C-alpha cells in the first residue's frame, strides 16, 4: 500500500492530524506518523519505505532524501521551503512542493501586531504613536503582502508596495500605491514589512544603504527570513539612527547584542511564530496531504518548487 509519512519534530495540532489522516485514508493510502523525534536518524529510518513525506520545519536533507527508496514527493506544510535540499530531490526525480497561502493570514496578522507593539512602546506604559496615516511599505506583494495591505488599510495606513514580479495594475486594484524601485519604497515609508524569500539574490540584501533611506521614526518588520538581513548593517543602523526600530519573528545571529543594548527598539520572538495559529496549522497540514493525493493520483504538480 502507498504510504505517506508525516514527520514533525513539532507535531501538527490534533485537528490537523485528523484532517490529514482522513484525506490520506479516503484516497486509499496509509498514514505513518513520526512525531516529537529528537534524532535525525529517526527520520532517515522512517522514510525508507514511504512514497511521500510531509514536513513542517523539519529538514529534508540529502541524507534523508537518499534514504527514501520509494520517495516520490515531499511537501513542506508552509510557504518557505529552504529546509528541503532541492538539488538532492531533483537529482532523484522527487517532486518538492510547499503550500503557499495557507499560513498567509496568520503571518499578516502577526506583522500588524508587531507594528502595534513597537508603535506603543512595547507596552511598557510609555506614550507611543498611532499607525493611522503612517506610510507602510510592503516589500514583496505575494499572498502575505496582499493581506497585510488589506489589514493596514483598516488601520488607516497609507500603503505602498514594491514587487517587480507582479503587474502594477494587480496591486493598484487593491488600493495600494506602486513604487518603481525598492529604494523609493524605503525612502517613502516609515514602516516596512518584509515578505521576500531567502535566495541568492535576496540574502543580506536589506543593508545599511537601503535602511538608512527610511524616514525618521523608521520601523522594519521581518516575518520573512533572517538571512535577508545584513546583520552588520542592522547593527550600524541602530548605532547611527537612534530613531530606528526592528522587530522580527526570527532572531538574528546578533540577537543577544541587540537585546542588551536596544530595549524598546528591538524585539525578536523566541521562535518563528508566523504560522503558529491553530487555523494555519490545520490549513497547511490538510493542504499538504491534498497536494500529495492529487500528485499521486493525477500527476498534479501545481505547487512544485524544484522545476
C-alpha positions as CSV (number, residue, x, y, z in Angstrom):
1,X,0.0,0.0,0.0
2,X,1.1,3.6,-0.7
3,X,2.5,5.2,2.4
4,X,2.5,8.8,3.4
5,X,4.8,9.9,6.2
6,X,4.2,12.9,8.4
7,X,7.5,13.7,10.1
8,X,7.1,16.5,12.6
9,X,9.6,17.2,15.4
10,X,7.0,19.8,16.5
11,X,3.7,18.0,15.8
12,X,0.7,19.3,14.0
13,X,-2.4,20.1,16.1
14,X,-4.7,17.1,16.7
15,X,-7.3,18.6,14.4
16,X,-4.7,18.9,11.6
17,X,-3.6,15.3,12.1
18,X,-7.2,14.2,11.9
19,X,-7.7,16.1,8.7
20,X,-4.5,14.8,7.2
21,X,-5.5,11.2,8.1
22,X,-8.9,11.5,6.6
23,X,-7.5,12.9,3.4
24,X,-4.9,10.1,3.1
25,X,-7.2,7.2,4.1
26,X,-10.1,8.4,1.9
27,X,-7.6,8.2,-1.0
28,X,-6.8,4.6,-0.1
29,X,-3.4,5.3,1.3
30,X,-1.7,4.6,4.6
31,X,-0.6,7.3,7.0
32,X,2.6,7.0,9.0
33,X,3.3,9.4,11.9
34,X,6.7,10.3,13.3
35,X,6.2,13.0,15.9
36,X,8.4,14.6,18.5
37,X,11.5,12.8,17.3
38,X,14.9,14.2,18.5
39,X,17.4,12.2,16.4
40,X,17.6,13.0,12.7
41,X,18.4,9.3,12.2
42,X,14.8,8.5,13.2
43,X,13.6,10.3,10.1
44,X,16.1,8.6,7.9
45,X,14.8,5.2,9.2
46,X,11.2,6.1,8.9
47,X,11.4,7.3,5.3
48,X,12.9,4.1,4.0
49,X,9.7,2.6,2.6
50,X,7.3,5.5,2.2
51,X,6.1,7.1,-1.0
52,X,5.5,10.7,0.2
53,X,6.7,12.9,3.0
54,X,5.0,15.9,4.8
55,X,7.2,18.1,7.0
56,X,6.9,21.4,8.8
57,X,10.3,22.9,9.9
58,X,11.9,19.5,9.7
59,X,14.9,19.2,7.4
60,X,14.7,17.1,4.3
61,X,18.4,16.8,3.9
62,X,20.3,15.0,1.2
63,X,20.8,12.0,3.6
64,X,17.0,11.9,4.3
65,X,16.1,12.1,0.6
66,X,18.6,9.4,-0.4
67,X,17.2,7.1,2.2
68,X,13.8,7.3,0.7
69,X,14.0,4.5,-1.7
70,X,10.3,4.8,-2.8
71,X,10.0,8.5,-2.2
72,X,8.2,10.4,-5.0
73,X,7.2,13.7,-3.3
74,X,8.0,15.9,-0.4
75,X,5.6,18.7,0.7
76,X,6.6,21.3,3.2
77,X,3.4,22.5,5.1
78,X,4.1,26.2,4.8
79,X,5.3,28.8,2.4
80,X,9.1,28.6,2.9
81,X,10.9,25.5,1.5
82,X,14.6,26.2,2.4
83,X,14.5,23.2,4.7
84,X,14.3,20.9,1.6
85,X,17.5,20.0,-0.3
86,X,16.0,20.8,-3.7
87,X,19.1,19.7,-5.6
88,X,19.1,16.3,-3.9
89,X,15.4,16.0,-4.6
90,X,15.7,16.9,-8.2
91,X,18.7,14.6,-8.7
92,X,16.4,11.7,-7.6
93,X,13.4,12.8,-9.6
94,X,11.5,13.7,-6.5
95,X,8.9,16.5,-6.6
96,X,9.2,19.1,-3.9
97,X,6.3,21.4,-3.0
98,X,5.2,24.0,-0.5
99,X,1.7,25.0,0.5
100,X,1.5,28.7,-0.5
101,X,-1.2,30.9,1.0
102,X,-2.2,28.5,3.8
103,X,-0.3,30.4,6.5
104,X,-0.7,33.9,4.9
105,X,-3.4,35.3,7.2
106,X,-1.6,34.2,10.3
107,X,1.7,35.8,9.2
108,X,-0.1,39.0,8.1
109,X,-1.9,39.4,11.4
110,X,1.5,38.9,13.2
111,X,3.1,41.6,11.1
112,X,0.5,44.1,12.0
113,X,0.6,43.1,15.7
114,X,4.3,43.7,15.6
115,X,3.8,47.2,14.2
116,X,1.3,48.0,17.0
117,X,3.7,46.5,19.6
118,X,6.6,48.8,18.5
119,X,4.4,51.8,18.0
120,X,3.1,51.6,21.5
121,X,6.5,51.3,23.2
122,X,6.4,47.6,23.6
123,X,3.5,48.1,26.1
124,X,5.9,49.5,28.8
125,X,3.4,52.2,29.9
126,X,5.0,55.0,27.9
127,X,3.5,57.2,25.3
128,X,3.5,55.8,21.8
129,X,2.2,56.6,18.4
130,X,-0.6,55.5,16.1
131,X,-0.5,53.6,12.9
132,X,-3.2,55.7,11.3
133,X,-1.9,57.9,8.4
134,X,1.6,56.4,8.6
135,X,3.1,55.1,5.4
136,X,3.6,51.4,5.2
137,X,5.8,49.8,2.5
138,X,5.2,46.2,1.6
139,X,8.4,44.6,0.2
140,X,7.0,41.7,-2.0
141,X,3.3,41.7,-2.7
142,X,2.6,38.0,-2.5
143,X,-0.1,36.1,-0.5
144,X,1.0,37.6,2.8
145,X,1.8,41.1,1.5
146,X,-1.7,41.3,0.0
147,X,-3.3,40.6,3.3
148,X,-1.0,42.9,5.2
149,X,-2.1,45.7,2.8
150,X,-5.8,44.9,3.5
151,X,-5.4,44.9,7.3
152,X,-3.2,48.0,7.2
153,X,-5.8,49.9,5.2
154,X,-8.3,49.1,8.0
155,X,-5.9,50.9,10.4
156,X,-6.0,53.9,8.1
157,X,-2.4,53.5,6.9
158,X,-1.2,54.7,3.5
159,X,0.0,51.5,1.8
160,X,2.8,51.3,-0.8
161,X,4.3,48.2,-2.4
162,X,7.3,47.1,-4.5
163,X,7.2,43.8,-6.3
164,X,8.8,43.6,-9.8
165,X,7.1,40.2,-10.4
166,X,3.5,41.4,-10.1
167,X,1.7,43.6,-12.6
168,X,1.2,47.1,-11.4
169,X,-2.5,47.0,-12.2
170,X,-3.0,44.0,-10.0
171,X,-1.6,45.8,-6.9
172,X,-3.3,49.0,-7.7
173,X,-6.7,47.2,-7.8
174,X,-6.2,46.7,-4.0
175,X,-5.9,50.5,-3.5
176,X,-2.1,50.2,-3.0
177,X,0.4,52.6,-4.4
178,X,3.1,51.0,-6.5
179,X,6.6,52.4,-6.4
180,X,9.2,51.9,-9.1
181,X,12.1,50.8,-7.0
182,X,13.0,49.3,-3.7
183,X,14.9,52.4,-2.9
184,X,11.8,54.5,-3.4
185,X,9.8,52.2,-1.1
186,X,12.3,52.6,1.8
187,X,12.7,56.3,1.4
188,X,9.0,56.8,1.3
189,X,7.7,54.7,4.2
190,X,8.1,54.8,8.0
191,X,7.1,51.2,8.2
192,X,8.5,48.4,6.0
193,X,7.0,44.9,6.2
194,X,9.4,42.3,4.7
195,X,7.9,39.4,2.7
196,X,10.8,38.4,0.4
197,X,12.1,34.9,0.2
198,X,15.7,34.0,1.1
199,X,17.6,33.1,-2.1
200,X,20.9,34.0,-3.7
201,X,19.6,37.4,-4.8
202,X,17.9,38.4,-1.6
203,X,20.3,37.2,1.2
204,X,21.8,40.2,3.0
205,X,20.1,42.5,0.6
206,X,18.5,44.6,3.4
207,X,21.6,46.6,4.0
208,X,22.6,49.9,5.6
209,X,22.3,51.8,2.3
210,X,18.7,50.7,2.0
211,X,17.7,51.1,5.6
212,X,19.3,54.5,6.0
213,X,16.9,55.9,3.4
214,X,13.9,55.3,5.7
215,X,12.3,58.5,7.2
216,X,12.6,59.4,10.9
217,X,10.8,57.0,13.1
218,X,11.6,54.0,10.9
219,X,10.4,50.6,11.9
220,X,11.4,47.4,10.0
221,X,9.2,44.4,10.5
222,X,10.5,41.0,9.4
223,X,8.2,38.0,9.2
224,X,10.3,36.6,6.2
225,X,13.7,35.1,6.9
226,X,16.6,36.3,8.9
227,X,19.0,35.6,6.1
228,X,17.7,38.5,4.0
229,X,19.0,40.9,6.7
230,X,22.6,42.2,6.5
231,X,23.3,42.0,10.2
232,X,26.4,44.2,10.2
233,X,24.2,46.9,8.5
234,X,21.4,46.3,11.1
235,X,23.9,46.9,14.0
236,X,25.2,50.0,12.2
237,X,21.7,51.3,11.7
238,X,21.0,51.1,15.5
239,X,24.2,53.0,16.2
240,X,23.6,55.8,13.7
241,X,19.8,56.1,13.8
242,X,18.5,56.3,17.4
243,X,15.0,56.5,16.0
244,X,15.2,53.1,14.2
245,X,13.3,50.1,15.4
246,X,13.5,46.5,14.3
247,X,11.1,43.6,15.2
248,X,11.3,40.1,13.8
249,X,9.7,36.7,14.3
250,X,13.1,35.0,13.8
251,X,16.1,36.2,15.9
252,X,19.2,37.4,14.0
253,X,22.6,35.9,15.0
254,X,23.3,39.2,16.7
255,X,20.2,38.9,18.9
256,X,22.0,39.0,22.3
257,X,23.9,42.1,21.4
258,X,20.8,44.0,20.1
259,X,18.6,42.8,23.0
260,X,21.0,44.0,25.6
261,X,21.6,47.4,24.0
262,X,18.3,48.5,22.4
263,X,15.4,47.6,24.7
264,X,12.2,49.1,23.4
265,X,13.7,49.5,19.9
266,X,14.4,45.8,19.1
267,X,12.4,42.7,19.7
268,X,12.5,39.1,18.3
269,X,10.1,36.3,19.2
270,X,11.7,33.3,20.9
271,X,10.9,31.2,17.8
272,X,9.4,31.7,14.4
273,X,5.8,32.3,15.0
274,X,4.3,33.5,11.7
275,X,2.4,30.3,11.1
276,X,1.7,29.5,14.8
277,X,-2.1,29.6,14.8
278,X,-4.4,26.7,15.1
279,X,-6.1,27.7,11.8
280,X,-2.9,27.9,9.9
281,X,-1.7,24.6,11.3
282,X,-4.8,22.8,10.1
283,X,-4.9,24.6,6.7
284,X,-1.3,23.9,5.9
285,X,-1.4,20.2,7.0
286,X,-4.5,19.3,5.1
287,X,-3.3,21.3,2.0
288,X,-0.1,19.3,2.1
289,X,-2.0,16.0,2.2
290,X,-4.4,17.1,-0.5
291,X,-1.5,18.1,-2.8
292,X,0.2,14.7,-2.3
293,X,-3.0,12.8,-3.1
294,X,-3.6,15.0,-6.2
295,X,0.0,14.3,-7.4
296,X,0.0,10.6,-6.8
297,X,-3.4,10.1,-8.4
298,X,-3.4,12.7,-11.1
299,X,0.2,13.8,-11.6
300,X,-0.7,17.4,-10.4
301,X,2.5,19.4,-9.9
302,X,0.8,22.8,-9.4
303,X,2.9,23.8,-6.4
304,X,6.2,22.2,-7.4
305,X,9.2,24.3,-6.3
306,X,12.1,22.3,-7.9
307,X,11.0,22.6,-11.5
